[in-house]
């Protein structure tokens, strides 16, 4: 972590917050640190480092939607693949209508209060019972988590 902080030293002030045991705990720790640094912040963005190629326009789309008054905003892409519901044995049970399915990306934007309530509910936003606004995602904001993803990201950067 010290190496990351050192590499970013010439930029805006950076506080490196060690992660937790899981995503929910990590976001909670980051929210606590952000609240200490910027106590009057009304909104917060949560972004996965695995989405390193996220274009700035996507970040702006999320922050613009927050500025318009939405309390929770997530970028989404339509699901292109056919998706199947299966049982514990792997037997296909049904095919959901993919026109209603979306793949969620980040950054995800929240009012401070909504994010805190979602984290208290185990990180499940749907349990907070507020409408979650969506904005169009971007294929460039792909999650880079496998060797294949890394190859694709390298090809994107090389063009």
C-alpha positions in Angstrom: 0.0 0.0 0.0 2.8 2.4 0.7 4.0 2.0 -2.9 0.5 3.0 -4.2 0.4 6.1 -1.9 3.9 7.0 -3.0 3.1 6.7 -6.7 0.0 8.9 -6.3 1.8 11.5 -4.1 2.1 14.1 -6.9 -1.7 14.0 -7.5 -4.5 15.2 -5.2 -4.2 14.1 -1.6 -4.6 10.3 -1.4 -5.6 8.2 1.6 -5.0 4.5 1.3 -7.5 2.5 3.3 -6.8 -1.2 3.9 -9.6 -3.4 2.6 -11.8 -5.6 4.7 -12.5 -9.3 4.6 -15.0 -8.8 1.8 -16.4 -6.2 -0.5 -19.0 -4.9 1.9 -16.5 -4.5 4.7 -14.0 -2.8 2.4 -16.6 -0.3 1.2 -17.7 0.4 4.8 -14.1 1.1 5.8 -13.6 3.4 2.8 -16.9 5.2 3.6 -15.8 5.8 7.2 -12.4 7.2 6.0 -14.1 9.4 3.4 -16.6 10.7 6.0 -13.7 11.7 8.2 -11.9 13.4 5.3 -15.0 15.1 3.8 -17.6 15.2 6.6 -20.1 17.2 4.5 -20.0 15.0 1.4 -23.5 14.3 0.2 -22.7 11.6 -2.3 -20.2 8.8 -2.7 -18.9 6.8 -5.7 -17.9 3.2 -5.3 -15.6 1.9 -8.0 -14.1 -1.5 -8.6 -10.4 -1.3 -9.4 -10.9 -4.3 -11.8 -12.7 -1.8 -14.1 -9.5 0.2 -14.8 -10.5 1.2 -18.3 -13.7 3.0 -17.3 -14.1 6.1 -19.4 -14.4 9.5 -17.6 -17.8 10.0 -19.4 -19.2 7.1 -17.5 -18.1 8.6 -14.2 -19.8 11.9 -15.3 -23.0 10.1 -16.2 -23.2 8.7 -12.7 -22.4 12.0 -10.9 -24.8 13.9 -13.2 -27.6 11.5 -12.2 -26.8 12.1 -8.6 -26.8 15.8 -9.1 -30.3 15.5 -10.7 -31.5 14.1 -7.3 -31.2 10.3 -7.7 -30.2 8.6 -4.5 -28.6 5.5 -6.1 -27.2 5.3 -9.6 -25.6 2.3 -11.3 -24.3 2.0 -14.9 -25.7 -1.0 -16.7 -25.4 -2.9 -20.0 -28.0 -5.1 -21.7 -27.2 -8.8 -21.3 -26.3 -10.2 -24.7 -25.9 -13.8 -23.7 -28.7 -16.2 -23.2 -29.0 -16.9 -19.5 -30.5 -20.0 -17.9 -31.8 -20.8 -14.4 -30.6 -24.2 -13.2 -31.2 -26.4 -10.2 -28.5 -27.7 -7.8 -27.8 -30.6 -10.2 -27.2 -28.2 -13.1 -30.5 -29.1 -14.9 -32.0 -26.2 -16.8 -35.2 -25.0 -15.3 -36.0 -21.9 -17.3 -34.8 -19.1 -19.5 -35.4 -15.6 -18.2 -36.4 -12.9 -20.6 -33.0 -11.1 -21.2 -34.7 -7.9 -22.3 -35.3 -7.2 -18.6 -31.7 -8.2 -17.5 -28.8 -5.9 -17.2 -25.1 -6.4 -16.3 -24.1 -3.9 -13.6 -20.8 -1.9 -13.7 -19.1 0.7 -11.6 -18.7 3.4 -10.5 -21.9 3.2 -8.6 -23.1 6.4 -7.0 -25.1 6.9 -3.8 -26.1 9.5 -1.4 -24.1 9.1 1.8 -27.2 8.0 3.7 -28.3 5.4 1.2 -24.9 3.8 0.9 -24.6 3.6 4.7 -28.1 2.0 4.9 -27.2 -0.5 2.1 -24.0 -1.5 3.9 -25.9 -2.0 7.1 -28.2 -4.3 5.2 -25.3 -6.5 4.2 -24.4 -4.6 1.1 -27.7 -5.3 -0.6 -29.0 -2.2 -2.2 -32.4 -3.7 -2.9 -33.1 -4.1 0.8 -32.9 -0.3 1.3 -36.2 0.1 -0.6 -35.4 3.1 -2.7 -35.4 3.4 -6.5 -32.1 2.7 -8.1 -31.6 4.8 -11.2 -29.6 3.3 -14.1 -27.5 5.0 -16.7 -26.1 3.4 -19.9 -22.8 1.6 -19.2 -19.8 1.3 -21.4 -18.2 -1.9 -22.8 -14.8 -0.3 -22.0 -15.6 -0.5 -18.3 -15.1 -4.3 -18.5 -14.0 -6.1 -15.4 -10.4 -7.2 -15.8 -10.2 -10.3 -13.6 -8.9 -13.2 -15.7 -5.9 -13.7 -17.9 -8.1 -13.5 -21.0 -9.6 -10.1 -19.7 -6.0 -8.9 -19.3 -5.2 -9.8 -22.9 -8.3 -8.0 -24.1 -7.5 -4.9 -22.0 -3.9 -5.0 -23.4 -5.3 -5.0 -27.0 -7.6 -2.1 -26.2 -4.7 -0.1 -24.8 -2.5 -0.9 -27.8 -4.9 0.5 -30.3 
